[in-house]
Amino acid sequence: MRLERAAVIGAGAWGTALAQAAAMAGRSVALVGRDREVIEEINQRSTNSRYLGATRLSERITAVDHLDDAADFIILAVPAQQTRQVIASVGAHRFGDKPVVLSAKGLEANTLKRQSEVLAEVVPDAMPFALSGPSFAEDVAAGRPTAVTLAGDDASDTSEMAAALAGPALRPYAADDRIGVELAGALKNIYALAAGAVEGAAFGASARSALIARAFAEMSRFVTAMGGSHSTLAGLAGLGDLTLSCTSVQSRNYRAGIALGRGEALPAFLAEGVATAPVAQAIAADLGVDAPLVDAVNLLLSGRESIDDIVAALMARPLKKEN
């Protein structure tokens, strides 16, 4: 595959960070955005101060307001619930027959679909790759060492794509379990809400550690029930991303959870786990997956019960062998 020219759709923090990573890997990058001020700042000053402060961006990045046909591959960096709409607005024909790296971590509301399933539905001839793993936009954009997972269907193509994105600071590991990688990335956001709530309610570090361990077990039940591999969860897309998101205030989902644990309203910023939680609950019901933590997060989001009552109910569940 020819992978010299990249187009990144989404000029927010994550899209700009991925554009920076691709540029540092030697690719020429068209960063597609909607905000004229952001586009002009990137082109004139090589910064995106609205999202990444004073971080200097590579001169290989050119910000544009539309996607043309010049790109060899596309990185889609928009919120999970906007993927279908953005593809339609950009033009589905522009994605056809091209590798598309999906970086959003979420499940589509109403349809219950993973990001690659959404892409396959609207652009059947696109080549999907799922990018996930423990990574914050600020770290990637600043060139701090970051390792992620890139999952695709063909081993050779996935290795080529990983090589095209690999640079001095970003190390993508090629994988073949796209289902597991996508599910782990989406579900960890729900568990980050739960971990943040534990922190906000001041239940202590022991409770948070126990939650992360049980979240890992629950995530495993989801992944295997949906055709993914349990082994994926031991890697960057599973345990790595789960641990990061459940312990750092850089995680929007974790911060949103802290607010919930304190009895405050949800913050205005986007937390993907809020939209994904009811989707995961519906999937668990359909597949018969035991998901008490997902249920608990949905109950907390509904406002029908306090976190104290929710945790008390979890602690009163029948004792069983750990699995």
C-alpha positions in Angstrom: 0.0 0.0 0.0 1.1 3.6 -0.6 0.8 5.3 2.7 2.7 8.6 2.3 -0.2 11.1 2.5 -2.6 11.1 5.4 -5.8 13.0 6.0 -7.0 13.4 9.6 -10.7 14.3 10.0 -11.3 16.2 13.2 -9.1 19.2 14.3 -9.8 18.8 18.0 -7.2 17.7 20.6 -7.1 14.0 19.5 -7.3 14.6 15.8 -4.5 17.2 16.0 -2.4 14.9 18.1 -2.8 12.1 15.6 -1.9 14.5 12.8 1.2 15.4 14.8 2.1 11.7 15.2 1.6 10.9 11.5 3.8 13.9 10.6 6.5 12.9 13.1 6.4 9.5 11.3 7.3 11.2 8.1 3.8 11.4 6.5 2.5 14.6 4.9 -0.8 15.4 6.7 -4.0 17.3 5.8 -5.9 18.0 9.0 -9.5 18.5 8.2 -11.4 20.9 10.5 -14.5 23.1 10.5 -13.4 26.1 12.6 -11.8 28.7 10.5 -9.9 30.3 13.4 -8.3 26.9 14.3 -7.4 26.2 10.6 -5.8 29.6 10.2 -3.8 29.3 13.5 -2.5 25.9 12.5 -1.3 27.1 9.1 0.0 30.4 10.3 1.5 29.6 13.7 1.8 25.8 13.8 -0.2 25.7 17.0 -3.8 24.7 18.0 -4.0 26.7 21.2 -7.7 26.0 21.8 -7.0 22.3 22.3 -3.3 21.8 22.8 -2.0 25.0 24.3 1.4 26.1 23.0 2.5 22.7 21.7 4.3 23.3 18.4 3.0 21.3 15.5 5.0 19.9 12.6 5.3 21.8 9.4 4.2 18.7 7.6 0.6 19.4 8.8 -1.6 21.6 6.7 -5.1 22.4 8.0 -8.0 22.4 5.5 -11.7 22.7 5.6 -12.6 19.8 3.3 -11.3 16.3 2.4 -10.1 15.8 -1.1 -9.1 12.6 -2.9 -5.3 13.1 -2.5 -4.9 11.1 0.8 -3.5 7.6 0.7 -5.3 6.8 4.0 -7.7 8.5 6.4 -7.7 8.8 10.2 -11.1 9.5 11.6 -10.9 11.4 14.9 -14.4 12.5 15.8 -16.6 11.5 18.7 -18.1 8.0 18.3 -21.7 9.3 18.1 -20.8 11.6 15.2 -19.0 9.0 13.0 -21.9 8.2 10.7 -22.9 11.9 10.3 -19.3 13.0 9.6 -18.8 10.4 6.9 -22.0 11.4 5.3 -21.2 15.1 5.4 -17.6 14.6 4.1 -18.9 12.2 1.4 -18.8 8.5 1.7 -17.3 8.1 -1.7 -14.1 9.7 -0.5 -13.5 6.8 1.9 -14.0 4.1 -0.6 -11.2 1.7 -1.2 -9.0 3.5 1.3 -7.5 2.4 4.6 -9.5 4.2 7.4 -8.1 4.3 10.9 -10.9 4.6 13.5 -9.7 6.3 16.7 -13.0 7.0 18.5 -13.7 4.8 21.5 -17.4 4.2 21.7 -20.5 2.2 20.6 -23.1 3.9 18.5 -26.4 4.6 20.3 -29.6 3.0 18.9 -27.7 0.7 16.5 -25.4 -0.8 19.2 -22.7 -1.0 16.5 -18.9 -0.7 16.9 -17.1 2.0 14.9 -15.9 -0.4 12.2 -19.5 -1.7 11.8 -20.7 1.8 11.2 -18.0 2.3 8.6 -18.8 -1.0 6.9 -22.5 0.0 6.7 -21.9 3.4 5.1 -18.7 2.6 3.2 -18.6 -1.2 2.5 -15.4 -1.0 0.4 -13.3 0.9 3.0 -10.4 -0.9 4.8 -11.0 -0.5 8.6 -8.3 -0.3 11.3 -9.0 0.2 15.0 -6.6 2.4 16.9 -6.7 2.1 20.7 -4.6 1.9 23.8 -3.4 4.1 26.7 -2.9 7.5 25.1 -3.7 11.1 25.9 -3.8 13.8 23.2 -1.4 16.0 25.1 1.2 13.3 25.4 1.0 12.2 21.8 1.2 15.8 20.5 4.1 16.6 22.7 6.0 13.6 21.4 6.1 11.8 24.7 6.6 8.0 24.5 3.3 6.3 23.8 2.4 2.8 22.8 -0.9 1.8 21.2 -2.6 -1.1 19.4 -3.7 -1.0 15.8 -6.0 -3.8 14.8 -6.9 -4.8 11.2 -8.2 -7.8 9.3 -5.1 -8.5 7.2 -1.8 -9.1 9.0 0.4 -7.6 6.2 -1.8 -4.6 5.7 -2.0 -3.9 9.4 1.8 -4.1 9.8 2.2 -1.7 6.9 -0.2 0.8 8.5 1.4 0.4 11.9 4.8 1.2 10.3 3.3 4.3 8.5 2.3 5.7 11.9 5.3 4.6 13.9 7.6 7.5 14.9 10.1 8.5 17.5 7.4 8.8 20.2 4.4 6.7 18.9 4.8 2.9 18.8 1.8 1.1 17.3 1.6 -2.7 17.9 -0.2 -4.6 15.1 -3.1 -6.9 16.1 -5.7 -9.0 14.4 -8.6 -8.8 17.0 -10.4 -5.7 15.8 -13.6 -6.7 17.7 -11.7 -7.0 21.0 -9.7 -3.8 20.5 -12.9 -1.8 19.7 -14.9 -3.2 22.6 -12.1 -2.7 25.1 -11.7 0.9 24.0 -15.4 1.6 24.3 -16.0 -0.2 27.6 -13.1 1.3 29.5 -14.8 4.6 29.3 -17.7 3.3 31.2 -15.5 1.8 33.9 -13.5 5.1 34.1 -16.8 6.8 35.0 -17.2 4.2 37.8 -13.6 4.6 39.0 -14.0 8.4 39.0 -17.3 8.1 41.0 -15.4 6.0 43.6 -12.8 8.7 43.8 -15.4 11.5 44.0 -17.3 9.7 46.8 -14.0 9.2 48.7 -14.4 5.4 49.0 -10.6 5.0 49.0 -7.8 3.5 46.8 -8.7 -0.1 47.8 -12.2 0.3 46.4 -10.9 1.8 43.2 -8.3 -1.0 42.7 -11.0 -3.6 43.3 -13.3 -1.9 40.8 -10.6 -1.9 38.1 -10.0 -5.6 38.7 -13.7 -6.5 38.5 -14.1 -4.2 35.5 -11.4 -6.2 33.7 -13.3 -9.4 34.4 -16.6 -7.9 33.2 -14.9 -6.5 30.1 -13.6 -10.0 29.3 -17.1 -11.4 29.5 -18.3 -8.8 27.0 -15.4 -9.3 24.6 -15.6 -13.1 24.4 -19.4 -13.0 24.1 -19.1 -10.7 21.1 -16.4 -12.8 19.3 -13.3 -11.0 20.5 -10.2 -12.6 22.1 -9.6 -12.7 25.8 -5.8 -12.3 25.1 -6.4 -8.8 23.7 -7.4 -7.6 27.2 -4.0 -8.4 28.6 -2.4 -5.8 26.2 -2.4 -2.1 25.6 -6.0 -1.9 24.3 -7.3 -3.7 27.3 -5.5 -3.5 30.7 -3.3 -0.7 29.5 -6.1 1.7 28.5 -8.4 0.6 31.4 -5.7 1.3 34.0 -4.9 4.7 32.5 -8.5 5.9 32.1 -9.4 4.7 35.6 -6.6 6.5 37.4 -5.8 9.8 35.7 -7.6 13.1 35.9 -6.5 13.7 32.3 -9.3 11.2 31.4 -12.5 13.1 30.7 -14.5 10.0 31.7 -12.7 9.8 35.0 -13.3 13.5 35.7 -16.9 13.2 34.8 -17.2 10.2 37.2 -15.6 12.3 40.0 -18.4 14.8 39.6 -21.0 12.1 39.8 -19.4 10.7 42.9 -19.6 14.1 44.5 -23.3 14.4 43.7 -22.6 17.1 41.1 -24.1 17.5 37.6 -22.2 16.0 34.7 -19.6 18.4 33.3 -20.3 20.0 29.9 -17.3 18.4 28.2 -17.7 15.2 26.2 -17.3 12.0 28.1 -17.8 9.1 25.7 -18.7 6.7 28.4 -22.0 8.6 29.1 -23.3 7.7 25.7 -21.8 4.2 25.6 -23.1 3.0 29.0 -26.7 2.4 27.9 -25.5 0.8 24.7 -23.4 -1.6 26.7 -26.3 -2.4 29.0 -28.5 -3.2 26.0 -25.8 -5.5 24.6 -25.4 -7.3 27.9 -29.1 -7.9 28.1 -29.2 -9.2 24.5 -26.2 -11.6 25.0 -26.9 -12.5 28.6 -23.6 -11.0 29.9 -23.4 -10.5 33.6 -22.5 -6.8 33.8 -23.2 -5.4 37.3 -20.7 -2.5 36.9 -22.3 -1.3 33.7 -25.7 -1.6 35.3 -24.4 0.4 38.3 -23.0 3.2 36.1 -26.3 3.5 34.2 -28.2 3.7 37.5 -25.8 6.4 38.7 -26.3 8.3 35.4 -30.0 8.1 35.8 -29.9 9.9 39.1 -32.4 7.4 40.6 -30.1 6.2 43.4 -27.2 7.6 45.3 -23.7 6.2 44.9 -23.8 5.0 48.5 -26.9 2.9 47.8 -25.5 1.6 44.5 -22.2 0.5 46.1 -24.1 -1.1 49.0 -26.1 -3.2 46.5 -22.9 -4.3 44.7 -21.2 -5.3 48.0 -24.3 -7.3 48.9 -24.3 -9.4 45.7 -24.0 -13.2 46.4 -20.4 -14.3 47.0 -18.9 -16.4 44.3 -15.6 -17.7 43.0 -13.4 -15.0 41.4 -13.3 -15.2 37.6 
